[in-house]
């Protein structure tokens, strides 16, 4: 009888070849499984699917922002320890796995089915004793649950997501909660932060030079809250 990890791997392999990524966060090496060829995933998207939602397989790549946010959580584990935390657009779920390693009760979400499978597999590979809470979530559809901590890495990449994401954050984050958002300083993020300011949010920015795939990119990690007093010092 196959284990759950073996079942997931087999499910993914029926759709596309897989590859392994090893990334060091702090003193620990995390092993992530993803699609071997992102271009192959793009080629499989039909015109109808793209017209409907313009989905691209961003989930299948490990991004600098995910590494920067993970490093930040390793540096400041008290931000998430013993807290319920929600990761949105989790993709390969590296920040969620690191948060869980630091003691968070993490819920990882995405709206791509293959991303959810990869996230669960990566949790089971890296934290075999941890039971992951992995759910489908489209932040354009607001859930009833609220969280004290929200994690997001590189989730601001299309103009059409700006207002829905800002509204999601304003609704789902608990009144005294904090969101930790990593973002590669794209101009598209400017109107997102303008929208947050209109909703009464404040933030602190922490710059992180992050190396991945042989490239160093400056990433901004933001602590975002409705109250300046709620942002950890």
Secondary structure, DSSP 8 states (H G I E B T S, - for coil): ---HHHHHHHHHHTTS-EEEEEEEETTEEEEEEEES-HHHHHHT--HHHHHHH----GGGS--HHHHHHHHHHHHTGGGTTTSEEEEES-TT-HHHHHHHHTT-EEEEEES-HHHHHHHHHHHHHH-TT---EEEE--TTS--S--EEEEEEES----GGGHHHHHHHHHHHEEEEEEEEEEE---TTHHHHHHHHHHTT-EEEEEEEEEEETTEEEEEEEEEEESSGGGS--
